[in-house]
């Protein structure tokens, strides 16, 4: 062997050792990471599929992060709505028509309970999760509902519900508390000292929506002519006595209620010898006295109905106008002063406390206020506004009841209390409606939550499938790599020994 051949052998061995060391380092890295390499180039001809699947996994993770945040909102909404539905049921119990007991503070016991429920309701409607108010529509960053004190009594120079109710009461009751009706004095003609005929008139005070509207009068009274009401407002009815009615005969006056005058009440009076029984008028000594008795009985019944039934309806109307703000609607208030002779409404947005300040743009579907993209071409909506009708009606019924004044504790106050509590209970649970609107909102949220859960499960399955394929492409057989490392270690050890022999050779040794 020549010296040149020895040098060549040394170079060859050195190169072999370097290559095996590099390969050993690569295999050691593979064993540690479980992957074939650190770049897509190391994957080979399946790198395009690997890139595509990795991108899809990343997109799925983004969707699942969105689902995680949205689920937190939805779970909070669900619990809140469940409690609001419980409050609605509790409120029906609190508005007890048979529990008129005035406390030392002037409230009834039921008003005190309603106030607690109202305060809790407002707090729930201001529920906040990580800076997002769930009943404020879109990503509300401020409390969407005003405080109870501001709602009831106003704030910053703006009027609250109590002012609304007071002004509506004046407009509906009128100056004389007769529901904006007037009843004239008797006009009697005589033949000597004997009255021959006697007439009085019941009339509305003008053409407007406030107060009572005289719908119809039905009479079986003998010797009494009833004329009217006319077809057009303002209506009036004339009662003309030409003789005495018989005992037991009746007259019925039907009055419609504001604001739309579709609901009616009926005042029925029966001719009697005494006025000890309710709903009667006394047949007097002559037709003039009888006419006067009927006039006074009608006036008394109208005033009583005005101070009780009509006042309760007025409160409901006032509270409805105050709280009706959905989709940008502006609250309407009585155009006054004066209020007791008002004939129109006026916009109240600039003079009224805004009880709801969340998202309030025009929409037919508040669910679209908040949405989440949870998959390709799949977006779910879960916005809720505190001024939606079912939630608004809960606040309205409790607030109107709390704001009402029964503190005089008279028999009229008790009748007013009974009428208002009945109206507010009806608002909470209308007749013929089996499921409340709050439950309807809860159902919408539950469907969205279910859709998210199913989509999240599908994402888990898909991601596991993709990650399995990625592992097959990028991964290595650790047992095989371990065996390769042992083989390399043995080869390197042998090569080192051979190299040592070669490197220790000299010319004299060779010769």
Secondary structure, 3 states (H helix, E strand, C coil): CCHHHHHHHHHHHHHHHHHHHHHHHHHHHHHHHCECCCCHHHCCCCHHHHHHHHHHHHHHHHHHHHHHHHHHHHHHHHHHHHHHHHHHHHHHHHCCCCCCCECCCCCEHHHHHHHHHHHHHHHHHCCEECCEECCECCCCCCCCECCHHHHHHCECCEECHHHHHHHHHHHHHCCCCCCCEEECCCEEEEECCEEEEEEEEEEECCCCCCCCEEEEEEECCCCEEEECCCCCCCCEEEEEECCCCCCCCEEEEEEECCCCCCCEEEEEEEEECCCCCCCEEECCCCHHHHHHHHHHHHHHHHHHHHHHHHHHHHHHHHHHHHHCCHHHCCCEEECCCCCCCCCCEEECCCCECCCECCCCCCCCCHHHHCEEEEECCEEEECCCECCCHHHHHHHHHHHHHHHCCCCCCCHHHHHHHHHHHHHHHHHHCCCCCCCCHHHHHHHHHHHHHHHHHHHHHHHHHHHHHHHHHHHHHHECCHHHHHHHHHHHHHHHHHHHHHHHHHHHCCHHHHC
